[in-house]
């Protein structure tokens, strides 16, 4: 079967992720490059153009080589670039199985919301649940707190794990939680204890989300918080306390799961369209 080179573009609210891969059509796929660029109040279309070009350069590929370009997330941003669009849950599920073949659930923690997705061995979505009330369980919330505390995002996890105890914060509302943090700083509470308290608050909401979706083990965490070791450790503790025997894992490329899944679905869609085209009657057949 012919090898295809495809591209997946995951347009999130805070970052755009791009993946380029080769797919042989027999279940064998190889990543050529992944690229992430944060939006940071810029025009998302300009950021997408920059990220797309950088990913192609990293993959040593030309746009003309791409058999199909698939978008997921805010697909409208990719108008004029994409060939087609796929739902986020199906892309994160497919990307999760690519990264962690044994994964049977995905916990996608994005900048503005989180969702739990239950999948089978073929990455088919069986069930899902999504946060619907407040941003207090999301990446943007943690990023805002870190910025206020003067902590880099890549320092949060390790610093949180040094805390002797968490400082409780509101788990109901992001605004109330941020007010709590301001009061903690004025009281002299350590940064590590504040971050541990934030992780506790978020982990409780994520554990509830997983239980609500009847998540199956192992669970691959995707999205921007997938590399936050403090959050992952706290989530594992909360799940263990509830009696849930769920293994929570991450992968170095977890943040790219949606883009990888989109690129994989792109190869599948291209072959299906080519197959349908090859079986369509030619115009001369109609008049026989």
LINNOR-V481088 format. One record per residue. N is the residue number from 1. RES is the residue in one small letter. NEAR is the number of other ideal C-beta (glycine too) atoms within 8 Angstrom. D_CENTER is the distance of its C-alpha to the mean C-alpha in Angstrom with 2 decimals. Layout:
# LINNOR-V481088
N|RES|NEAR|D_CENTER + N|RES|NEAR|D_CENTER
This chain:
# LINNOR-V481088
1|x|5|30.24 + 2|x|4|29.32 + 3|x|8|26.41 + 4|x|12|24.00 + 5|x|13|21.89 + 6|x|17|18.96 + 7|x|16|16.21 + 8|x|21|12.76 + 9|x|19|11.71 + 10|x|17|8.50 + 11|x|13|10.21 + 12|x|13|8.64 + 13|x|8|11.31 + 14|x|11|11.53 + 15|x|11|10.42 + 16|x|15|10.61 + 17|x|15|9.27 + 18|x|17|11.85 + 19|x|17|12.63 + 20|x|17|16.24 + 21|x|15|17.56 + 22|x|9|20.85 + 23|x|13|21.25 + 24|x|9|24.65 + 25|x|9|24.39 + 26|x|5|25.45 + 27|x|4|22.13 + 28|x|6|22.13 + 29|x|11|19.48 + 30|x|6|19.23 + 31|x|10|16.77 + 32|x|11|18.86 + 33|x|12|16.62 + 34|x|14|13.26 + 35|x|11|13.36 + 36|x|11|11.66 + 37|x|10|13.84 + 38|x|7|13.74 + 39|x|11|15.54 + 40|x|4|17.86 + 41|x|3|19.98 + 42|x|7|20.69 + 43|x|5|20.94 + 44|x|11|17.51 + 45|x|7|19.54 + 46|x|8|21.13 + 47|x|13|17.94 + 48|x|14|16.63 + 49|x|9|20.05 + 50|x|9|20.00 + 51|x|15|16.60 + 52|x|12|17.68 + 53|x|8|21.03 + 54|x|11|19.77 + 55|x|15|17.60 + 56|x|13|20.70 + 57|x|7|22.90 + 58|x|11|20.92 + 59|x|9|21.05 + 60|x|5|24.71 + 61|x|11|24.35 + 62|x|5|25.88 + 63|x|6|24.42 + 64|x|4|27.31 + 65|x|7|26.19 + 66|x|11|23.03 + 67|x|9|23.83 + 68|x|13|21.01 + 69|x|13|18.31 + 70|x|19|15.58 + 71|x|17|13.43 + 72|x|17|10.70 + 73|x|9|9.85 + 74|x|8|13.09 + 75|x|11|15.00 + 76|x|5|18.24 + 77|x|11|17.41 + 78|x|13|17.51 + 79|x|7|20.92 + 80|x|4|23.41 + 81|x|10|21.00 + 82|x|12|19.20 + 83|x|6|21.14 + 84|x|9|19.19 + 85|x|8|16.18 + 86|x|13|14.03 + 87|x|6|12.43 + 88|x|11|8.73 + 89|x|10|9.42 + 90|x|12|11.42 + 91|x|19|9.15 + 92|x|15|6.38 + 93|x|15|9.71 + 94|x|13|11.37 + 95|x|17|9.05 + 96|x|16|9.14 + 97|x|13|12.89 + 98|x|11|13.28 + 99|x|12|12.06 + 100|x|10|13.69 + 101|x|5|16.32 + 102|x|5|17.42 + 103|x|14|14.28 + 104|x|11|15.38 + 105|x|17|12.74 + 106|x|15|9.02 + 107|x|17|8.27 + 108|x|15|5.07 + 109|x|14|6.48 + 110|x|14|6.31 + 111|x|11|9.54 + 112|x|8|11.65 + 113|x|10|10.75 + 114|x|15|9.33 + 115|x|13|9.72 + 116|x|18|11.09 + 117|x|15|11.43 + 118|x|13|14.45 + 119|x|14|14.96 + 120|x|7|17.99 + 121|x|5|18.76 + 122|x|5|18.33 + 123|x|12|14.80 + 124|x|7|16.60 + 125|x|11|15.20 + 126|x|6|17.95 + 127|x|8|17.00 + 128|x|10|14.51 + 129|x|8|14.85 + 130|x|9|13.39 + 131|x|11|14.65 + 132|x|4|17.35 + 133|x|3|19.68 + 134|x|8|18.74 + 135|x|9|16.27 + 136|x|14|17.51 + 137|x|14|14.50 + 138|x|16|11.88 + 139|x|13|10.91 + 140|x|11|13.55 + 141|x|14|16.08 + 142|x|14|15.84 + 143|x|11|15.93 + 144|x|10|18.99 + 145|x|14|20.69 + 146|x|12|20.22 + 147|x|7|21.68 + 148|x|10|24.57 + 149|x|11|25.26 + 150|x|4|25.18 + 151|x|10|22.63 + 152|x|6|20.20 + 153|x|7|16.53 + 154|x|6|17.01 + 155|x|8|20.07 + 156|x|14|18.79 + 157|x|14|18.01 + 158|x|9|21.28 + 159|x|13|23.33 + 160|x|15|22.28 + 161|x|10|23.40 + 162|x|6|26.82 + 163|x|12|27.65 + 164|x|3|30.52 + 165|x|6|29.42 + 166|x|9|26.88 + 167|x|10|28.20 + 168|x|6|27.42 + 169|x|13|25.72 + 170|x|10|25.28 + 171|x|8|22.44 + 172|x|6|23.37 + 173|x|8|22.92 + 174|x|11|21.09 + 175|x|6|24.37 + 176|x|9|26.46 + 177|x|16|24.24 + 178|x|11|24.54 + 179|x|9|28.27 + 180|x|10|28.44 + 181|x|14|27.03 + 182|x|9|29.66 + 183|x|8|32.33 + 184|x|13|31.21 + 185|x|11|31.51 + 186|x|6|34.95 + 187|x|6|35.96 + 188|x|5|35.08 + 189|x|8|32.27 + 190|x|7|30.58 + 191|x|8|27.19 + 192|x|10|26.04 + 193|x|14|27.20 + 194|x|16|25.52 + 195|x|17|22.10 + 196|x|16|22.72 + 197|x|13|23.65 + 198|x|15|20.48 + 199|x|14|18.46 + 200|x|13|20.84 + 201|x|15|20.39 + 202|x|15|16.58 + 203|x|13|16.79 + 204|x|10|19.46 + 205|x|13|17.43 + 206|x|14|14.46 + 207|x|13|17.17 + 208|x|8|18.87 + 209|x|16|15.89 + 210|x|15|15.60 + 211|x|10|19.37 + 212|x|8|19.54 + 213|x|13|17.41 + 214|x|7|19.55 + 215|x|12|16.73 + 216|x|8|18.02 + 217|x|9|17.93 + 218|x|12|16.28 + 219|x|17|12.93 + 220|x|16|9.98 + 221|x|16|7.77 + 222|x|15|4.12 + 223|x|13|2.95 + 224|x|11|6.45 + 225|x|10|8.59 + 226|x|13|8.01 + 227|x|10|11.15 + 228|x|11|13.18 + 229|x|9|15.89 + 230|x|15|17.85 + 231|x|14|15.37 + 232|x|13|14.74 + 233|x|10|18.54 + 234|x|14|19.32 + 235|x|13|17.07 + 236|x|9|18.87 + 237|x|9|22.13 + 238|x|12|21.66 + 239|x|12|20.83 + 240|x|8|23.84 + 241|x|6|26.04 + 242|x|8|25.38 + 243|x|5|26.48 + 244|x|9|23.24 + 245|x|5|23.18 + 246|x|12|19.46 + 247|x|7|18.13 + 248|x|12|14.86 + 249|x|10|13.53 + 250|x|10|11.08 + 251|x|10|11.23 + 252|x|5|11.95 + 253|x|10|9.54 + 254|x|14|6.53 + 255|x|12|4.92 + 256|x|13|6.25 + 257|x|20|5.50 + 258|x|18|5.41 + 259|x|17|8.32 + 260|x|18|9.94 + 261|x|20|10.08 + 262|x|18|11.55 + 263|x|16|13.98 + 264|x|16|15.05 + 265|x|14|15.73 + 266|x|18|17.53 + 267|x|16|19.90 + 268|x|8|20.55 + 269|x|11|21.34 + 270|x|12|23.55 + 271|x|10|25.57 + 272|x|8|26.05 + 273|x|8|27.31 + 274|x|8|29.55 + 275|x|8|30.92 + 276|x|8|31.71 + 277|x|7|33.40 + 278|x|6|35.50 + 279|x|5|36.78 + 280|x|6|37.68 + 281|x|5|41.47 + 282|x|5|42.84 + 283|x|6|44.94 + 284|x|6|48.21 + 285|x|7|47.53 + 286|x|6|47.78 + 287|x|5|51.39 + 288|x|4|52.66
